[in-house]
Amino acid sequence: MPKVLVVDDDMAGLLMASEALSAAGFDVIEAADGQIAVAQYNAHKPDLVVMDVIMPKMNGFESCAAIRASEGGEHVPILMITGLDDVESIQQAYEAGATDFVTKPINFYLLPYRVRYMMRSAKNADDLRASQIRLGKAQRIAKLGHWEWTLDTDNVEWSSECGNILQCESLGNKLSSFLDAVTADDRGHVAGILERAKADAGRFNFEFRVIGCDDGDTRIIHVEAEPESGHLMVGTIQDITERTNAEEQIHNLAYYDLVTGLPNRAHLYDMIALAQKRSAQKNTKFALLFLDLDHFKQVNDTLGHNAGDLLLRQVSARLTQAIRQRPSIGAGIEPVSNNTEVIARLGGDEFVVLVDFVDRVEDAAYVARRICQTISESFNLDGNEVTISTTIGISLFPDDGNSAEKLLKHADVAMYHAKEQGRNGYQFYSQSIHQLALERFAMERDLRKSLESGGFHLEYQPKVNISTGEVAGLEALVRWQHPERGRVSPADFIPLAEETGLIVPIGEWVLKTACQQMVEWLDQGIQPFIMAVNCSAIQLVRTDMAQVIKETLERTGLNPAYLEIELTESLLMQDVERGIKILQALKDLGLHVSIDDFGTGFSSLSYLKRLPVDKLKIDQSFVKDLTTDPGDAAIVTSMITLAHNLDLTVVAEGVETEEQLGFLHAEKCDEVQGYLISKPMACEDFAKWVRSRQSETRKAA
């Protein structure tokens, strides 16, 4: 049986580790302090050492260094167990010769798997080292092919080994004679080097690939040369295929997991460091998702470790598929691929997913939900159908830590909290962030249900002509009465609807409902006015808005002269040329178009005069203090003058006082909207209000 030396001055920890390893088939040797550990190692030569750091007489760092200095102790795997989580202590453990480390508290059920994995990695490393030794001996005794190149005549003399190295029976008397054997991808590059070498007569070296004339195998060849005299170059040629492959194997062993082929812990740390740099440069966030497979031990115990390894490989494939595409939630448009995302296996059944460029916590939560759903589908392990689940802990950079160690630790802590909640789910390290994500997902779910069940309604806020007092129009405003939360502010649910794309069906419902209501009021004898409906940026991006409006007008029978579409200034400025085309398509339908929230964006006057619009709506942020703030007063006055010079109607929104109304009237603003006139009203209340208002206007006339 493989021998494992367990070192711990804590008798309870020593007993638990020994019992777990013995039950797993290991021959356990115990030591209660560092000095005894060194003596036990020299006496028994164990295959692996599990050692605590904090011990009397000789601590784990000193004991580890002493074992490394012992005969045969250079390569024995040493797993350090520590309650310390600072970078300096971890670095000290590696400097003392530790192979890996694990922090307390230890999951003693998983310890045997960790030990077995380290022993398997050590065996592979030993095999690779032996292969490298043999390769080194072969290289020392091998004869390199050599050649001499006379530049004046362009003639080359090859040694007999050159043909063997290039796997060609005969070579011509020109240096370029072997080009036919060079792979097509490298041929132009090699030819260019040879031309420059002939012209410069200077030292050169390069590598290329050839396809053997005899066996068709691809080999990697290294060429090096230097001038012997003004007209003579001497050089060597060597097959470095095996050396290159060995270097690749060493790299893979150092940075990739042997079972799944995924990046390992060391590689993950490098990728986290790169993600930190990107986040600092772009002022973005990224998330670490710490995954643990639920009940993975049962698979190993019932089907064997080969089945367990097969399951790990299938899980890694599903994880890759799960994160290959995730929605760009912030844009609310289409899923996008992000090749900076990383999946790593830390060991056992633990995986980590690095999700880069996280705009909102929901982005990380979406990936976690997708992973849970993907893993929960059954696996086929050589004819055995197995169903497992995964539990995920999530930490965010920089909110939950500014180092890889802290982020991984906090994600691990969050994962254990998630297990306490019942497994097969996820948990953020910050409870407040986790609660926010849950609330946002719940609101998204309720938005969808309300859209299906008719949970939305419209309210209407009138606009009046500031000179005559007549009703000039009204704005349709969507409202949501949640069955449990009550009335939800549009400031809360409209941004979420835009982020999730639900604004498209909601916007179409608002348009249809508003047009139908306008037709009903006209049929009831109410004097005509203009119905204004807001249009979201997402509606313009994802739909043919002009076609949607045209079909709605045809179905409801509303005259387009009574419909106005409000678009935000910032939306039009994102792509001015496209904005002009969209506006013209709307104008061609015969309806009115206005620019909402004017003054809050960054309009260019040269573009503004080209926009085919009818109205400008001055944002309420400028109206609020126009009677007390000279700056706002000057801005509002300038906006009114500008609009009138462009033959546009001006609407001021957010009018709440008589003083504001008087100022706007004096500056010849055309229309006003706000609480001074009326708050938004339900359709029945608005019908009564508008009848009364129109009656009063007729009497006054």
C-alpha positions as CSV (number, residue, x, y, z in Angstrom):
1,M,0.0,0.0,0.0
2,P,1.2,3.6,-0.7
3,K,2.7,5.1,2.5
4,V,1.6,8.5,3.7
5,L,3.3,10.4,6.6
6,V,0.7,12.6,8.5
7,V,2.2,15.3,10.7
8,D,0.1,17.3,13.2
9,D,0.5,18.3,16.8
10,D,-3.3,18.4,17.1
11,M,-4.2,14.9,18.2
12,A,-7.8,15.2,17.0
13,G,-6.7,16.4,13.6
14,L,-4.0,13.7,13.4
15,L,-6.5,11.0,14.3
16,M,-9.1,12.2,11.8
17,A,-6.6,12.5,8.9
18,S,-5.1,9.1,9.7
19,E,-8.5,7.4,9.9
20,A,-9.7,8.9,6.6
21,L,-6.5,7.9,4.8
22,S,-6.4,4.4,6.3
23,A,-10.0,3.7,5.3
24,A,-9.0,4.7,1.8
25,G,-6.3,2.1,1.6
26,F,-3.2,4.0,2.6
27,D,-0.5,2.9,5.0
28,V,-0.4,5.8,7.4
29,I,2.7,6.8,9.5
30,E,2.1,9.5,12.2
31,A,4.3,12.2,13.7
32,A,3.3,14.7,16.4
33,D,5.9,17.4,15.6
34,G,8.4,18.5,12.9
35,Q,11.4,16.8,14.4
36,I,9.6,13.4,14.6
37,A,8.4,14.0,11.0
38,V,11.9,14.2,9.7
39,A,13.0,11.1,11.5
40,Q,9.9,9.2,10.3
41,Y,10.6,10.2,6.8
42,N,14.2,9.0,6.9
43,A,13.1,5.8,8.4
44,H,10.1,4.9,6.2
45,K,10.5,6.9,3.0
46,P,6.8,7.6,2.5
47,D,5.2,8.2,-0.9
48,L,3.6,11.5,0.3
49,V,3.6,13.8,3.3
50,V,0.6,15.7,4.8
51,M,2.0,18.3,7.2
52,D,0.5,21.0,9.5
53,V,2.3,24.3,9.5
54,I,2.0,25.5,13.1
55,M,3.8,23.0,15.4
56,P,6.2,23.1,18.4
57,K,9.9,22.3,18.3
58,M,10.1,22.5,14.5
59,N,7.3,24.1,12.4
60,G,6.0,22.8,9.1
61,F,8.2,25.2,7.0
62,E,11.4,24.0,8.7
63,S,10.3,20.3,8.6
64,C,9.4,20.6,4.9
65,A,12.8,22.1,4.1
66,A,14.6,19.4,6.1
67,I,12.7,16.6,4.3
68,R,13.6,18.2,0.9
69,A,17.3,18.1,2.0
70,S,17.1,14.4,3.0
71,E,18.1,11.6,0.7
72,G,15.4,10.9,-1.8
73,G,13.3,13.8,-0.5
74,E,13.7,16.1,-3.5
75,H,10.5,14.9,-5.3
76,V,8.2,13.5,-2.6
77,P,4.8,15.4,-2.7
78,I,4.2,17.5,0.4
79,L,0.8,18.8,1.2
80,M,0.9,21.7,3.7
81,I,-2.2,22.2,6.0
82,T,-2.5,25.7,7.3
83,G,-5.0,28.0,8.9
84,L,-3.1,30.9,7.5
85,D,-4.5,32.6,4.4
86,D,-2.1,35.4,3.9
87,V,0.1,35.5,0.7
88,E,3.3,35.6,2.7
89,S,2.7,32.4,4.5
90,I,1.6,30.6,1.4
91,Q,4.7,31.9,-0.4
92,Q,6.9,30.7,2.5
93,A,5.3,27.2,2.2
94,Y,6.2,27.0,-1.5
95,E,9.7,28.3,-0.8
96,A,10.2,25.6,1.8
97,G,9.4,23.0,-0.9
98,A,5.7,22.4,-0.4
99,T,3.9,20.8,-3.4
100,D,0.5,22.3,-2.6
101,F,-1.4,23.6,0.4
102,V,-4.9,23.4,1.9
103,T,-6.5,25.6,4.5
104,K,-8.4,24.6,7.6
105,P,-11.0,23.4,8.3
106,I,-10.3,20.3,6.3
107,N,-12.9,18.1,4.7
108,F,-11.5,14.7,5.8
109,Y,-13.8,12.9,3.5
110,L,-12.1,14.5,0.5
111,L,-8.6,14.3,1.8
112,P,-7.9,10.8,0.4
113,Y,-8.9,12.0,-3.1
114,R,-6.6,15.0,-2.8
115,V,-3.7,12.7,-1.7
116,R,-4.4,10.2,-4.5
117,Y,-4.5,13.0,-7.1
118,M,-1.2,14.4,-5.9
119,M,0.5,11.0,-6.0
120,R,-0.7,10.4,-9.5
121,S,0.6,13.8,-10.5
122,A,3.9,13.1,-8.8
123,K,4.2,9.8,-10.7
124,N,3.5,11.5,-14.0
125,A,6.2,14.1,-13.1
126,D,8.7,11.4,-12.3
127,D,8.0,9.6,-15.6
128,L,8.4,12.9,-17.4
129,R,11.7,13.7,-15.6
130,A,13.0,10.2,-16.5
131,S,12.0,10.9,-20.1
132,Q,13.9,14.2,-20.1
133,I,17.0,12.5,-18.7
134,R,17.0,10.0,-21.5
135,L,16.4,12.7,-24.0
136,G,19.3,14.7,-22.6
137,K,21.7,11.8,-22.9
138,A,20.6,11.2,-26.5
139,Q,21.2,14.9,-27.3
140,R,24.6,14.8,-25.8
141,I,25.8,11.9,-27.9
142,A,23.9,12.8,-31.1
143,K,25.8,14.2,-34.0
144,L,24.2,17.3,-35.4
145,G,23.9,17.7,-39.1
146,H,26.2,20.5,-40.4
147,W,26.6,22.3,-43.7
148,E,28.8,24.9,-45.4
149,W,27.4,27.6,-47.7
150,T,29.6,29.4,-50.2
151,L,27.9,32.7,-50.8
152,D,29.6,33.5,-54.1
153,T,28.5,30.3,-55.8
154,D,25.4,29.7,-53.7
155,N,26.6,26.1,-53.3
156,V,26.0,24.1,-50.2
157,E,27.8,21.0,-48.9
158,W,25.7,18.8,-46.5
159,S,26.8,16.3,-44.0
160,S,25.3,12.8,-44.2
161,E,23.2,13.4,-41.1
162,C,21.3,16.3,-42.7
163,G,19.4,14.1,-45.0
164,N,18.4,11.9,-42.1
165,I,17.3,14.9,-40.0
166,L,15.2,16.3,-42.9
167,Q,14.1,12.8,-43.8
168,C,15.0,13.2,-47.4
169,E,17.2,10.8,-49.4
170,S,19.0,13.4,-51.3
171,L,19.6,17.1,-51.0
172,G,20.6,19.5,-53.8
173,N,23.6,21.7,-53.7
174,K,21.6,24.8,-52.9
175,L,20.6,25.8,-49.3
176,S,17.1,26.3,-50.5
177,S,16.9,22.8,-51.9
178,F,15.1,21.5,-48.9
179,L,12.2,24.0,-49.2
180,D,10.0,21.5,-50.9
181,A,10.0,19.5,-47.6
182,V,9.0,22.6,-45.5
183,T,5.3,22.9,-44.7
184,A,3.3,25.3,-46.8
185,D,2.7,27.6,-43.8
186,D,6.4,28.0,-43.1
187,R,7.8,28.0,-46.6
188,G,7.5,31.7,-47.4
189,H,9.0,32.6,-44.0
190,V,12.0,30.3,-44.5
191,A,12.6,31.5,-48.0
192,G,12.6,35.1,-46.9
193,I,15.2,34.3,-44.1
194,L,17.5,32.6,-46.6
195,E,17.3,35.5,-49.0
196,R,18.2,38.0,-46.2
197,A,21.0,35.8,-45.0
198,K,22.6,35.6,-48.4
199,A,22.4,39.4,-48.7
200,D,23.6,40.2,-45.2
201,A,26.1,37.3,-44.6
202,G,25.3,37.6,-40.9
203,R,24.5,35.2,-38.1
204,F,21.0,33.8,-38.1
205,N,18.9,31.0,-36.5
206,F,15.3,30.0,-37.1
207,E,12.9,27.1,-36.7
208,F,10.5,25.6,-39.2
209,R,8.4,22.4,-39.7
210,V,9.1,19.8,-42.4
211,I,7.1,16.9,-43.6
212,G,9.3,13.8,-44.0
213,C,9.8,12.6,-47.5
214,D,9.8,9.0,-46.2
215,D,7.1,8.7,-43.5
216,G,5.1,12.0,-43.9
217,D,5.5,12.9,-40.2
218,T,5.8,16.6,-39.3
219,R,9.1,17.5,-37.6
220,I,10.4,20.7,-36.0
221,I,13.8,21.7,-37.3
222,H,16.2,24.2,-35.8
223,V,18.8,25.9,-38.1
224,E,21.7,28.0,-36.8
225,A,24.6,29.6,-38.8
226,E,27.3,32.2,-38.6
227,P,29.9,33.6,-41.1
228,E,33.2,31.8,-41.2
229,S,34.7,34.3,-43.6
230,G,33.5,36.9,-46.0
231,H,32.2,34.3,-48.5
232,L,31.5,31.3,-46.3
233,M,28.7,30.5,-43.9
234,V,28.8,27.4,-41.6
235,G,25.8,26.1,-39.8
236,T,24.0,23.2,-38.1
237,I,20.6,21.6,-38.5
238,Q,18.9,19.7,-35.7
239,D,15.6,17.9,-35.2
240,I,14.1,19.4,-32.0
241,T,10.7,17.8,-32.3
242,E,11.1,15.7,-29.1
243,R,12.6,18.5,-27.1
244,T,9.7,20.8,-28.1
245,N,7.2,18.1,-27.2
246,A,8.9,17.6,-23.9
247,E,8.7,21.4,-23.2
248,E,5.1,21.3,-24.1
249,Q,4.5,18.4,-21.7
250,I,6.3,20.2,-18.9
251,H,4.2,23.3,-19.5
252,N,1.0,21.2,-19.5
253,L,1.9,19.5,-16.3
254,A,2.6,22.8,-14.7
255,Y,-0.5,24.6,-15.9
256,Y,-3.1,22.1,-16.8
257,D,-5.1,19.4,-15.0
258,L,-4.2,15.9,-16.1
259,V,-7.7,14.5,-15.9
260,T,-9.8,17.2,-17.7
261,G,-7.2,19.2,-19.6
262,L,-8.5,22.3,-17.9
263,P,-6.2,25.0,-16.4
264,N,-5.1,24.1,-12.9
265,R,-4.7,26.3,-9.8
266,A,-1.4,27.8,-11.0
267,H,-2.8,28.7,-14.4
268,L,-6.0,30.1,-12.8
269,Y,-3.9,32.4,-10.6
270,D,-2.3,33.8,-13.7
271,M,-5.6,34.3,-15.4
272,I,-7.0,36.1,-12.3
273,A,-4.0,38.4,-12.4
274,L,-4.7,39.3,-16.0
275,A,-8.4,39.8,-15.3
276,Q,-7.4,42.2,-12.4
277,K,-5.3,44.3,-14.9
278,R,-8.1,44.4,-17.4
279,S,-10.6,45.4,-14.7
280,A,-8.3,48.2,-13.5
281,Q,-7.7,49.5,-17.0
282,K,-11.4,49.4,-18.1
283,N,-13.0,50.0,-14.6
284,T,-15.0,46.8,-14.8
285,K,-15.7,43.9,-12.5
286,F,-15.3,40.1,-12.8
287,A,-16.7,37.2,-10.9
288,L,-15.3,33.9,-9.6
289,L,-17.7,31.0,-9.5
290,F,-16.5,28.3,-7.1
291,L,-18.2,25.0,-8.0
292,D,-18.5,21.8,-6.0
293,L,-20.2,18.7,-7.4
294,D,-22.9,17.4,-5.1
295,H,-22.5,13.7,-4.0
296,F,-19.5,13.2,-6.3
297,K,-18.0,10.7,-3.8
298,Q,-20.9,8.3,-4.4
299,V,-20.0,8.0,-8.0
300,N,-16.4,7.1,-7.1
301,D,-17.6,4.7,-4.4
302,T,-20.2,2.9,-6.5
303,L,-18.7,3.0,-10.1
304,G,-15.0,3.4,-9.4
305,H,-12.5,6.1,-10.0
306,N,-12.4,5.6,-13.8
307,A,-16.0,6.5,-13.9
308,G,-15.3,9.4,-11.6
309,D,-12.6,10.7,-14.0
310,L,-15.0,10.3,-16.9
311,L,-17.6,12.3,-15.1
312,L,-15.1,15.0,-14.4
313,R,-14.2,15.2,-18.1
314,Q,-17.9,15.4,-19.1
315,V,-18.6,18.1,-16.5
316,S,-15.7,20.2,-17.9
317,A,-17.1,19.8,-21.4
318,R,-20.6,21.0,-20.2
319,L,-19.0,23.9,-18.3
320,T,-17.3,25.0,-21.5
321,Q,-20.6,24.9,-23.4
322,A,-22.5,26.7,-20.6
323,I,-20.2,29.7,-20.6
324,R,-19.6,29.8,-24.3
325,Q,-22.4,32.3,-24.7
326,R,-24.1,34.5,-22.1
327,P,-26.5,37.3,-22.8
328,S,-25.3,40.9,-22.9
329,I,-27.9,41.8,-20.2
330,G,-26.9,45.4,-20.0
331,A,-27.5,45.9,-23.7
332,G,-30.6,43.7,-23.8
333,I,-29.9,42.6,-27.4
334,E,-28.3,39.3,-28.3
335,P,-26.0,36.7,-26.5
336,V,-22.3,37.5,-27.0
337,S,-19.3,35.2,-26.8
338,N,-16.5,36.2,-24.3
339,N,-13.3,34.4,-24.9
340,T,-11.7,35.9,-21.7
341,E,-13.8,33.5,-19.5
342,V,-11.8,30.7,-17.9
343,I,-12.7,27.3,-16.5
344,A,-10.2,25.7,-14.1
345,R,-10.2,22.5,-12.0
346,L,-8.6,22.9,-8.6
347,G,-8.7,19.2,-7.7
348,G,-11.2,16.6,-6.7
349,D,-14.6,17.8,-7.7
350,E,-13.9,21.5,-7.4
351,F,-14.0,23.8,-10.4
352,V,-13.7,27.6,-10.7
353,V,-15.2,29.7,-13.5
354,L,-13.9,33.2,-14.1
355,V,-16.6,35.4,-15.7
356,D,-15.0,38.5,-17.0
357,F,-16.6,41.9,-17.7
358,V,-19.5,41.6,-15.2
359,D,-21.6,44.8,-15.5
360,R,-24.2,43.7,-12.9
361,V,-24.4,41.0,-10.3
362,E,-27.2,39.4,-12.4
363,D,-24.6,38.6,-15.1
364,A,-22.8,36.3,-12.7
365,A,-26.0,34.9,-11.4
366,Y,-27.2,34.1,-14.9
367,V,-24.1,32.1,-15.6
368,A,-24.5,30.3,-12.3
369,R,-28.1,29.4,-13.0
370,R,-27.1,28.2,-16.5
371,I,-24.3,26.0,-15.1
372,C,-26.6,24.5,-12.5
373,Q,-29.2,23.7,-15.1
374,T,-26.6,22.2,-17.5
375,I,-25.0,20.0,-14.8
376,S,-28.3,18.7,-13.5
377,E,-29.0,16.9,-16.8
378,S,-28.0,13.2,-16.6
379,F,-24.6,11.9,-17.6
380,N,-23.9,8.6,-19.4
381,L,-20.8,6.9,-17.9
382,D,-20.1,3.9,-20.0
383,G,-23.7,2.8,-20.0
384,N,-24.5,3.9,-16.4
385,E,-26.8,6.9,-16.2
386,V,-25.8,9.2,-13.4
387,T,-27.5,12.4,-12.2
388,I,-25.7,14.9,-10.0
389,S,-26.0,18.6,-9.2
390,T,-23.6,21.4,-8.4
391,T,-23.4,24.1,-5.7
392,I,-21.8,27.4,-6.5
393,G,-20.3,30.2,-4.5
394,I,-19.7,33.6,-6.2
395,S,-17.3,36.4,-5.3
396,L,-16.9,39.6,-7.2
397,F,-13.7,41.7,-7.9
398,P,-13.1,44.2,-6.4
399,D,-16.1,44.1,-4.0
400,D,-15.2,40.8,-2.3
401,G,-11.4,41.0,-2.4
402,N,-8.4,42.4,-4.3
403,S,-6.3,39.2,-4.6
404,A,-6.8,35.7,-6.0
405,E,-6.5,34.2,-2.6
406,K,-9.2,36.3,-1.0
407,L,-11.6,35.9,-4.0
408,L,-11.2,32.1,-4.0
409,K,-11.6,31.9,-0.3
410,H,-14.7,34.1,-0.3
411,A,-16.2,32.2,-3.2
412,D,-15.5,28.9,-1.3
413,V,-17.2,30.3,1.8
414,A,-20.2,31.4,-0.3
415,M,-20.4,27.9,-1.8
416,Y,-20.6,26.3,1.7
417,H,-23.4,28.7,2.6
418,A,-25.2,27.6,-0.6
419,K,-24.8,24.0,0.5
420,E,-26.4,24.8,3.8
421,Q,-29.4,26.2,1.8
422,G,-30.0,22.8,0.2
423,R,-27.4,22.4,-2.6
424,N,-28.0,22.7,-6.4
425,G,-27.9,26.5,-6.3
426,Y,-25.7,29.4,-5.9
427,Q,-24.9,32.0,-3.2
428,F,-23.0,35.3,-3.4
429,Y,-20.3,36.0,-0.8
430,S,-22.2,39.2,0.1
431,Q,-25.6,38.4,1.4
432,S,-26.9,41.8,0.3
433,I,-25.6,41.2,-3.3
434,H,-27.2,37.8,-3.2
435,Q,-30.5,39.2,-2.1
436,L,-30.3,41.9,-4.8
437,A,-29.8,39.2,-7.5
438,L,-32.7,37.2,-6.1
439,E,-35.0,40.2,-6.0
440,R,-34.1,41.2,-9.6
441,F,-34.7,37.7,-10.9
442,A,-38.0,37.6,-9.0
443,M,-39.0,41.0,-10.5
444,E,-38.1,39.7,-14.0
445,R,-40.2,36.6,-13.5
446,D,-43.1,38.8,-12.2
447,L,-42.8,41.1,-15.2
448,R,-43.2,38.2,-17.5
449,K,-46.2,36.9,-15.6
450,S,-47.8,40.4,-15.5
451,L,-47.3,40.8,-19.3
452,E,-49.1,37.5,-19.8
453,S,-51.9,38.1,-17.3
454,G,-52.6,41.7,-18.1
455,G,-51.0,43.2,-14.9
456,F,-50.1,46.5,-16.6
457,H,-52.3,49.5,-17.1
458,L,-51.9,53.0,-18.6
459,E,-52.3,56.4,-17.0
460,Y,-52.5,59.6,-19.0
461,Q,-51.0,63.0,-18.3
462,P,-52.4,65.9,-20.3
463,K,-50.4,68.7,-22.1
464,V,-52.1,72.0,-22.6
465,N,-51.5,75.0,-24.9
466,I,-49.9,77.6,-22.7
467,S,-51.6,80.5,-24.5
468,T,-55.1,79.2,-24.9
469,G,-55.3,76.6,-22.1
470,E,-56.7,74.1,-24.6
471,V,-55.8,70.4,-24.3
472,A,-53.1,69.9,-26.9
473,G,-52.4,66.3,-26.2
474,L,-51.5,63.7,-23.5
475,E,-48.8,61.2,-22.7
476,A,-49.5,57.5,-22.2
477,L,-47.6,56.2,-19.1
478,V,-47.3,52.5,-18.3
479,R,-48.0,51.5,-14.7
480,W,-47.5,48.2,-12.9
481,Q,-49.6,47.1,-9.9
482,H,-47.8,44.2,-8.4
483,P,-50.0,41.6,-6.7
484,E,-47.7,41.6,-3.6
485,R,-45.5,44.6,-3.8
486,G,-48.2,47.0,-4.8
487,R,-47.5,49.9,-7.1
488,V,-44.0,49.5,-8.6
489,S,-42.2,52.7,-9.7
490,P,-41.4,52.9,-13.4
491,A,-37.9,53.9,-12.3
492,D,-37.6,50.4,-10.9
493,F,-39.2,48.2,-13.6
494,I,-38.6,50.0,-16.8
495,P,-34.7,49.7,-16.6
496,L,-35.1,46.0,-15.8
497,A,-37.5,45.5,-18.7
498,E,-35.0,47.2,-21.0
499,E,-32.1,45.1,-19.7
500,T,-34.0,41.8,-20.2
501,G,-35.6,42.7,-23.5
502,L,-39.1,42.6,-22.1
503,I,-39.5,46.3,-23.0
504,V,-40.2,45.1,-26.6
505,P,-43.5,43.3,-25.8
506,I,-44.4,45.8,-23.1
507,G,-43.8,48.7,-25.5
508,E,-46.0,47.0,-28.2
509,W,-48.7,46.5,-25.6
510,V,-48.5,50.2,-24.6
511,L,-48.7,51.3,-28.2
512,K,-51.7,49.1,-29.0
513,T,-53.6,50.0,-25.8
514,A,-53.0,53.7,-26.2
515,C,-54.2,53.8,-29.8
516,Q,-57.3,51.7,-28.9
517,Q,-58.1,54.1,-26.0
518,M,-57.7,57.1,-28.3
519,V,-60.1,55.6,-30.8
520,E,-62.7,55.0,-28.0
521,W,-62.5,58.6,-26.8
522,L,-62.9,60.0,-30.3
523,D,-66.0,57.7,-30.8
524,Q,-67.4,59.1,-27.5
525,G,-67.3,62.6,-28.9
526,I,-64.2,63.9,-27.2
527,Q,-62.5,66.6,-29.3
528,P,-59.3,65.3,-31.0
529,F,-55.9,65.8,-29.5
530,I,-52.6,64.0,-29.8
531,M,-51.7,60.8,-28.0
532,A,-47.9,60.6,-27.2
533,V,-46.2,57.2,-26.6
534,N,-42.6,56.7,-25.5
535,C,-40.3,54.4,-27.6
536,S,-37.4,52.6,-25.9
537,A,-34.0,52.3,-27.5
538,I,-34.3,48.5,-27.4
539,Q,-37.5,48.7,-29.5
540,L,-35.7,50.5,-32.2
541,V,-32.7,48.2,-32.1
542,R,-34.6,44.9,-32.1
543,T,-37.7,45.6,-34.1
544,D,-38.8,47.4,-37.2
545,M,-40.6,50.1,-35.2
546,A,-42.1,51.8,-38.2
547,Q,-43.7,48.5,-39.4
548,V,-45.0,47.8,-35.8
549,I,-46.6,51.2,-35.6
550,K,-48.1,50.9,-39.1
551,E,-49.7,47.5,-38.3
552,T,-51.0,48.9,-35.0
553,L,-52.6,51.9,-36.6
554,E,-54.2,49.6,-39.2
555,R,-55.6,47.2,-36.5
556,T,-57.0,50.0,-34.3
557,G,-58.1,52.3,-37.0
558,L,-56.5,55.4,-35.4
559,N,-55.7,58.3,-37.7
560,P,-51.8,58.7,-37.5
561,A,-52.3,62.5,-37.2
562,Y,-53.4,61.8,-33.6
563,L,-50.3,59.8,-32.6
564,E,-47.0,61.1,-31.4
565,I,-43.8,59.0,-30.8
566,E,-41.4,60.3,-28.2
567,L,-37.7,59.3,-28.6
568,T,-34.8,60.2,-26.2
569,E,-32.1,62.6,-27.4
570,S,-29.3,60.3,-26.4
571,L,-30.8,57.4,-28.4
572,L,-30.8,59.5,-31.6
573,M,-27.2,60.8,-31.0
574,Q,-25.8,57.2,-30.7
575,D,-26.1,56.8,-34.5
576,V,-27.3,60.0,-36.1
577,E,-27.6,58.7,-39.7
578,R,-29.6,55.7,-38.6
579,G,-31.7,57.9,-36.3
580,I,-32.5,60.2,-39.2
581,K,-33.7,57.2,-41.3
582,I,-35.8,55.9,-38.5
583,L,-37.4,59.3,-37.8
584,Q,-38.1,59.7,-41.5
585,A,-39.8,56.3,-41.7
586,L,-42.1,57.4,-38.8
587,K,-42.8,60.7,-40.3
588,D,-43.8,59.0,-43.6
589,L,-46.6,57.3,-41.7
590,G,-48.1,60.7,-41.0
591,L,-47.6,60.8,-37.3
592,H,-45.8,63.3,-35.0
593,V,-42.3,62.8,-33.6
594,S,-40.8,64.5,-30.6
595,I,-37.4,64.5,-28.8
596,D,-37.9,63.7,-25.1
597,D,-35.6,64.8,-22.3
598,F,-34.0,67.5,-24.5
599,G,-30.9,69.0,-23.0
600,T,-29.8,66.0,-21.0
601,G,-27.7,64.5,-23.8
602,F,-25.0,65.9,-26.1
603,S,-26.7,66.9,-29.2
604,S,-24.9,68.5,-32.0
605,L,-26.7,71.5,-33.5
606,S,-25.5,70.5,-37.0
607,Y,-27.4,67.2,-36.6
608,L,-30.4,68.6,-34.7
609,K,-31.4,70.7,-37.7
610,R,-31.4,67.6,-39.9
611,L,-33.7,65.6,-37.7
612,P,-37.2,65.3,-39.1
613,V,-39.0,66.0,-35.8
614,D,-42.0,68.2,-34.7
615,K,-41.4,68.9,-31.1
616,L,-38.7,69.3,-28.4
617,K,-39.6,68.4,-24.8
618,I,-37.5,70.3,-22.3
619,D,-36.5,68.0,-19.5
620,Q,-38.0,68.7,-16.1
621,S,-34.5,68.9,-14.5
622,F,-34.2,72.3,-16.2
623,V,-37.8,73.4,-15.4
624,K,-37.5,72.6,-11.7
625,D,-35.3,75.5,-10.7
626,L,-35.7,77.9,-13.6
627,T,-37.3,80.6,-11.4
628,T,-34.5,80.5,-8.9
629,D,-31.4,79.4,-10.9
630,P,-30.3,81.9,-13.5
631,G,-28.3,79.2,-15.3
632,D,-31.4,77.0,-15.8
633,A,-33.4,80.0,-16.8
634,A,-30.9,80.9,-19.5
635,I,-30.8,77.3,-20.7
636,V,-34.6,77.1,-21.0
637,T,-34.8,80.4,-22.8
638,S,-32.1,79.3,-25.2
639,M,-33.9,76.0,-25.9
640,I,-37.2,77.8,-26.7
641,T,-35.5,80.2,-29.0
642,L,-33.5,77.4,-30.7
643,A,-36.7,75.3,-31.2
644,H,-38.7,78.1,-32.6
645,N,-35.9,79.0,-35.0
646,L,-36.0,75.4,-36.3
647,D,-39.9,75.7,-36.6
648,L,-40.4,73.2,-33.8
649,T,-43.0,73.1,-31.1
650,V,-41.6,73.4,-27.5
651,V,-43.1,71.4,-24.6
652,A,-41.9,71.9,-21.0
653,E,-42.5,69.0,-18.7
654,G,-42.5,68.9,-14.9
655,V,-44.3,72.2,-14.5
656,E,-45.5,72.4,-10.9
657,T,-45.9,76.0,-9.9
658,E,-47.6,79.2,-11.2
659,E,-44.2,80.9,-11.2
660,Q,-42.8,78.3,-13.6
661,L,-45.9,78.6,-15.8
662,G,-45.6,82.4,-15.9
663,F,-41.9,82.3,-16.9
664,L,-42.6,79.8,-19.7
665,H,-45.6,81.8,-20.9
666,A,-43.4,85.0,-21.0
667,E,-40.7,83.1,-23.0
668,K,-43.4,81.9,-25.5
669,C,-43.2,78.2,-24.7
670,D,-45.9,76.4,-26.7
671,E,-47.1,73.6,-24.4
672,V,-46.7,72.5,-20.7
673,Q,-47.1,69.3,-18.9
674,G,-46.9,68.6,-15.1
675,Y,-48.6,68.4,-11.8
676,L,-49.8,72.0,-12.0
677,I,-52.0,71.0,-14.9
678,S,-52.8,67.4,-13.7
679,K,-51.2,64.3,-12.4
680,P,-51.3,61.1,-14.5
681,M,-54.9,59.7,-14.4
682,A,-56.7,56.5,-15.2
683,C,-58.6,56.4,-18.5
684,E,-62.0,57.0,-16.8
685,D,-60.7,59.9,-14.7
686,F,-59.0,61.5,-17.7
687,A,-62.2,61.3,-19.8
688,K,-64.0,63.2,-17.1
689,W,-61.2,65.7,-16.8
690,V,-60.8,66.4,-20.5
691,R,-64.5,66.8,-21.0
692,S,-64.6,69.3,-18.3
693,R,-61.5,71.1,-19.6
694,Q,-62.8,71.2,-23.1
695,S,-66.2,72.5,-21.9
696,E,-64.5,75.3,-19.9
697,T,-62.4,76.2,-22.9
698,R,-65.4,76.5,-25.2
699,K,-67.2,78.7,-22.7
700,A,-64.2,80.9,-22.3
701,A,-64.0,81.3,-26.1
